[in-house]
Amino acid sequence: MRPEFLGSLIAFGAAPILLEARKSSKSITIGLAALIVVLLHFAAPNLEAFPIGTAMAVLLPRNAVLPRTIAYPAILVSLYLLGYPSQAVGAYTAFGWLIAAGMPATDPMILGAALMICTVETFPPIRRLFSGRLPAALGQLSFPVYLLHVLVICSTGSAVYLRHGAIPAIVTVFIVTTVAALPLVWFNNFWVARVNAGAAFVLRPRGHHTPL
């Protein structure tokens, strides 16, 4: 959780700066985001994704529409980059010279994730596919499951595996992790709502009065 914690602090710190910069110039905003990414590239490459995601949230046009002739190839390229095994093997042999030049192992995956998000957000058919109730529910479960899955695998899952084998252990881990995640979903929604309310209060324009 250390990278996630540090990355969250970076994102929370960068967001208001980039939002304010956007009011003046998109070029300045892009320059500030690029500066943060470059600094992290040399200091902590595994944290580059956080300012990139923050910059995308600030800069990505909400009404942009990507044509399918670009969207489908972009999805394929993003999946290819996300599959990078951190080695120049198989379909990734061409990455050998980048590795020799000192490319961090996380860079192709970060680029693939950014490309995937941009494509999903700007290509309506895919955006609609991921905007239903089931994807929303899976999204709410994702972080609690991430927090709990190792704990469940190393406790209940291991005990079932030793007694009954792999398949019952997999089913047990799936069920126990999902059930245990439900209270965390509620708590996560609760405290995120409080944080958003506090942020909205701090960032609201001054000098405006609520009409009676």
Protein Blocks (a to p, Z undefined) as FASTA:
>chain_A
ZZmmmmmmmmmmmmmmmmmmmmmomklmmmmmmmmmmmmmmmommlmmmmmmmmmmmmmc
fkbccdfklmmmmmmmmmmmmmpgoiaehjllmmmmmmmnopafklmmmmmmmmmmmmmm
mmmklmmmmmcmklmmmmmmmmmmmmmmmmmmmmmmmmmmmmnojklmmmmmmmmmmmmm
mmmmmmmmmmmmmmmmmmmmmmpcehiacdZZ
